[in-house]
């Protein structure tokens, strides 16, 4: 099993609200769920109060919901572009303007990586053109469609550590199935969903044999349904708010 530490109380609160979204949770439900996960009620209350003060959680009466910033992050994290038929073309984004501030360069890199492109060399990003979404554009970039002379599977293996990604997905999926305690399962599920956000979403002809992404997603979705059923379906006893 990969080494994993239980999530801190604040992360637990946010993960619970994330799993329940868009349904709100009361303070009593969050306290009861925290106890189920091995966190003392007072610790949950402090974490919840701090999350509200920071704007990560909103409160109306007894009900708590994720704040706007985290809802948007959830949508970005869970959004997976629809796959399209692949004709062999690759998207290419080339940075053609130099001298931008470091923060702007970093923001562009983050957008390109979030769009599942990989950096072939500095300033040149590419991926198979198999996703139904606009290629990320920026005033400092020029967009191309191209076909590599290299064998596409070999190029994909250069751009992404496919073996490493698959091994981590398989380890974490297996550990989630085997974990005995609720706190460990929650931490592993959080690890798995972060890992899925780095899936390159390759077309099927370029995926290595036995590519585990679909199994990992199914495991995470199953865990989320299980958690919501436990916390909101009456299996977990609400605590005192």
Secondary structure, 3 states (H helix, E strand, C coil): CCCCCCCCHHHHHHHHHHHHCCCCEEHHHHHHHHHHCCCCHHHHHHHHHHHHHHCCEEEECCEEEECHHHHHHHHHHHCCCCECCCCCCEEEEEECCCCCCHHHHHHHHHHHHHCCCEEEECCEEEEECCECCCCCCCCCEEEEEECCCCCHHHHHHHHCCHHHHHHHHHHHHHHHHHCCCHHHHHHHHHHHHHHHCCCCCCCHHHCCCCCCHHHHHHHHHHHHHHHHHHHHCCCCCCCCC
